[in-house]
Amino acid sequence: MGDDQRLARLRDQLEQAKALYQGAKLDYDCAFERMQELGSTHPDGSLGRATRVVTLTLRNYMFALEQYNHFLLDRKPRSLEWLQGERKPPTQI
């Protein structure tokens, strides 16, 4: 795979991670508003799941951005560091 193809793939992954994060952020904002209306002790006023999802999607977005930027600077993916135990990959949902 050539550099242009890798860059395009990383850009697509970045855009997808960004869209997922933005969607999760909107869901979190709605859940936060609902919690304020119902109170934090109401079962439907919980932010736990929304917080976990927005945190995870933000981590994935940051990872995709880091991969994209690293490739632009060094022209090689950074994911090999995980195989060497230097970094942990983001957890999947």
Secondary structure, 3 states (H helix, E strand, C coil): CCHHHHHHHHHHHHHHHHHHHHHHHHHHHHHHHHHHHHCCCCHHHCCHHHHHHHHHHHHHHHHHHHHHHHHHHHCCCCCHHHHCCCCCCCCCC
